[in-house]
Amino acid sequence: MTILIAAVVVFGILTILFFLHMFRCLGRRKIVRAGASGLTCCAAAGISGGAALLLFTILSYARLVEEQLVSHIEFRRISPQEFQARLSIEGEKDQFFVLRGDEWQMDAKILTWQPPATILGLDPMYQLDRLSGRYSEVDRERSEVRTVHSLAPPAPVDVWRLARRFPMLAPGIDAYYGTATYVPMADGARYAVSLSRDALIARPVNDAARQAVGNWAGN
């Protein structure tokens, strides 16, 4: 993190200096020097901007240390096989989603660090990615409209996607999904969602959820 901040500041200053030098050379009609300063200015601006975007993306992720609670989710039945989900994340406003089906699942994007990225001194990091519903019957899963909601804020550059698609451009970064097993939805059911270093874990926290899980596991 410190390296990225330093890169933004240092190359940002260099951008300003070469920009001023370019105009000074233009004022003295030294076109070649002005062109060289302009190119250097663009290169420094590109590096500073790239580091800033990468820093912005990393800051949108939360640190992951051991298993930790990341959210609570509660369901209210709207109609048969249609539920309103209330997602509660500490420090954020509650979010409401409509899910169709019998079961729900949450996914998270997880970043872990290997050499040479370990020099950044970062802990594993995560970002909740999506919330989806599923029908337990395969035929309905194929024919009915599925519901999937994004939980991740938009970002101009996503280091997770970059590391997945172009691993050579992100050496030392392991990017993968942490996914909770599908869990039943029921009216009034409330679950606590925790995240370990490789998976999301949903645990029932009230009688409605425990009864739903018990009936579902017994089927």
Residue pairs with C-beta under 8 A, 6 or more apart in sequence:
1 55
1 58
1 120
1 121
1 122
2 120
2 121
3 119
3 120
4 51
4 54
4 55
4 58
4 120
5 55
7 47
7 48
7 51
8 48
8 51
8 52
8 55
10 48
11 44
11 45
11 47
11 48
11 51
12 44
12 45
12 48
14 40
14 41
14 44
14 48
15 41
15 44
15 45
15 48
18 37
18 38
18 40
18 41
18 44
19 37
19 41
21 33
21 37
22 34
22 37
22 38
22 41
23 34
25 31
25 33
25 34
25 37
26 34
50 157
53 156
53 157
54 157
54 159
56 155
56 156
56 157
57 155
57 157
57 158
57 159
57 160
58 122
58 125
58 159
60 127
60 152
60 153
60 155
61 109
61 111
61 125
61 126
61 127
62 70
62 125
62 126
62 127
63 123
63 124
63 125
64 110
64 123
64 124
64 125
64 126
64 195
64 197
65 123
65 124
66 196
66 197
67 194
67 195
67 196
67 197
67 201
68 194
68 195
69 192
69 193
69 194
70 89
70 108
70 126
70 128
70 193
70 194
70 195
70 200
71 87
71 88
71 89
71 106
71 128
71 192
71 193
72 87
72 88
72 190
72 191
72 192
72 193
72 205
73 85
73 86
73 87
73 88
73 104
73 106
73 131
73 190
73 191
73 193
73 202
74 85
74 86
74 88
74 188
74 189
74 190
74 191
75 83
75 84
75 85
75 86
75 99
75 104
75 185
75 186
75 187
75 188
75 189
75 190
76 83
76 84
76 86
76 187
76 188
77 83
77 186
77 187
78 84
78 98
81 100
81 101
81 102
81 135
82 98
82 99
82 100
83 98
83 99
83 100
83 104
83 133
83 185
83 187
84 96
84 97
84 98
84 99
85 96
85 97
85 98
85 99
85 104
85 131
85 185
86 94
86 95
86 96
87 94
87 95
87 96
87 97
87 131
87 151
88 94
89 95
89 128
95 151
97 131
97 147
97 149
98 147
99 131
99 132
99 133
99 147
99 149
99 185
100 133
100 135
100 144
100 145
100 146
100 147
101 133
101 134
101 135
101 136
101 140
101 141
101 144
101 146
101 147
101 185
102 134
102 135
102 136
102 137
102 184
102 185
103 133
103 134
103 135
103 136
103 182
103 183
103 184
103 185
103 216
104 131
104 132
104 133
104 134
104 182
104 183
104 184
104 185
105 131
105 132
105 133
105 134
105 179
105 180
105 181
105 182
105 183
106 128
106 130
106 131
106 132
106 151
106 179
106 180
106 193
106 200
106 202
107 128
107 129
107 130
107 131
107 132
107 177
107 178
107 179
107 180
107 200
108 126
108 127
108 128
108 129
108 177
108 178
108 179
108 195
108 200
109 126
109 127
109 129
109 152
109 160
109 175
109 177
109 178
110 124
110 125
110 126
110 175
110 176
110 177
110 178
110 195
110 197
110 198
111 124
111 125
111 126
111 159
111 160
111 163
111 173
111 174
111 175
112 124
112 173
112 174
112 197
113 120
113 122
113 124
113 172
113 173
113 174
114 172
114 173
114 174
115 172
116 171
116 172
117 170
117 171
117 172
117 173
118 172
124 197
126 178
126 195
127 152
127 160
128 151
128 152
129 150
129 151
129 152
129 177
130 148
130 149
130 150
130 151
130 152
131 148
131 149
131 151
132 146
132 147
132 148
132 149
133 146
133 147
133 148
133 185
134 141
134 146
134 182
135 141
135 144
159 170
159 173
159 175
160 175
161 175
162 169
162 170
163 169
163 170
163 173
163 174
163 175
164 175
167 173
176 198
178 195
178 196
178 198
178 199
178 200
179 199
179 200
180 193
180 199
180 200
180 201
180 202
181 202
183 191
183 202
183 213
183 216
184 212
184 213
184 215
184 216
185 212
186 208
186 209
186 211
186 212
187 208
188 206
188 208
189 204
189 206
189 208
189 209
189 212
190 204
190 205
190 206
190 208
190 209
191 202
191 203
191 204
191 205
191 209
192 202
192 203
192 205
193 200
193 201
193 202
193 203
194 200
194 201
194 203
195 201
204 210
204 212
204 213
